[in-house]
Amino acid sequence: MNNNNPQWPDLPYAAWSTSCETLQLWMQVAGKVILARTPLVNHWWNVTFHVTARGMTKRAIPYRGGMFDIVFDFIDHRLDVETSDSRRESLSLRPMTVAEFYAEFMGRLQRLGIDMRISATPCEIENCIAFDQDRAHAQYDAEYVARFHQALVQSARVMNTFRSRFLGKASPVHFFWGSFDLAVTRFSGRTAPPPKGHTPHVADWVMAEAYSRECSSCGFWPGNGGFGRAAYYVYAYPEPDGYGATRLSTADAAYNKDVGQFILPYDAVREARDPDNLLLGFLQETYAAAADLAKWDRSALERGPGDVACSERRGRACRMVPAALWG
């Protein structure tokens, strides 16, 4: 057991659930600006944030012949909006209502000449309150937000390694502000039927685009959405017959029938002697089960051990070649 690894901090959801809910709503405000300004890319990849060394960001958002970036800094706890003509507006991340955040953020955009109109209704949350009227959510625990960011850093690092082993179509490792989770998805190349369920405050055609291709998806979420604790998940869509009955070798991992996903508690990973190896093993065996049961062409979609070694050797060779030879 490894209970004192600062790179994998303790993240009990009960200790910061109100701050997590507030942060999710703040990021939805910023996310809806991204949605309004970026062209649709496969499965809504255009609207996501990406984990950075300091927080999460969305860069190069187009606007009237220029661009702007939205940067959540979870070290200095501020939100920056930076434009391609060298201007910047900042907003301190501190305890405040969603309504106050909404007004301040939209005001910062206006100061930069970015005129935006977005829907004030949160996505993927039942019984929600409009952003400009929400005075119920106002917590921001900087310590736990920093812990959350560190958990995202470690999760993204390992998930990027997992992604690198796949040659087929795969998403970036990215953060969805609607469901508030970090995810990476692999695709078989085949189409999939539209989902039958309904997501709160999301049009059915939006989810049909998200799940228009057969996939195996994995990710990390901090415990929001009713699950109650930080965990890693894996699911297949459409789920092949027998998937939930798959026997796993990863300790503490199991199929959760309530959510229809394989779950590995975050605590099991952070307390492991080798967190990277445990998490990678879980991601690999759950993906392999989905791919085998659905008869994916794995030989064409995955890197073999020799491919990885060759890639690493090429990387070392490239570093030894004088820069002048690159032209």
Summary of the structure (lengths in Angstrom):
residues: 327
radius of gyration: 20.6
end to end distance: 50.6
largest distance: 61.1
contacts: 970
relative contact order: 0.13
helix: 39%
strand: 22%
